[in-house]
């Protein structure tokens, strides 16, 4: 998805250089929407990964027996 945002940004810059303001504006808006969508998904997955990592780390550190059966 970040790749599509970058492609749209490049299209916007090229279109702006040629003077196609309508196309440049539309491509820039698409790039902006995709970028912020990617950023939001990244933050959500980062928080979820940190929460899952803490849960796994907490489980591993509190198993003092070292046995697979938990005896």
Secondary structure, DSSP 8 states (H G I E B T S, - for coil): -HHHHHHHHHHHHHHHHHT-HHHHHHHHHHHHHHHHHHHHHHHHHHHHHHHHHHHHHHHHHT--S--TT--
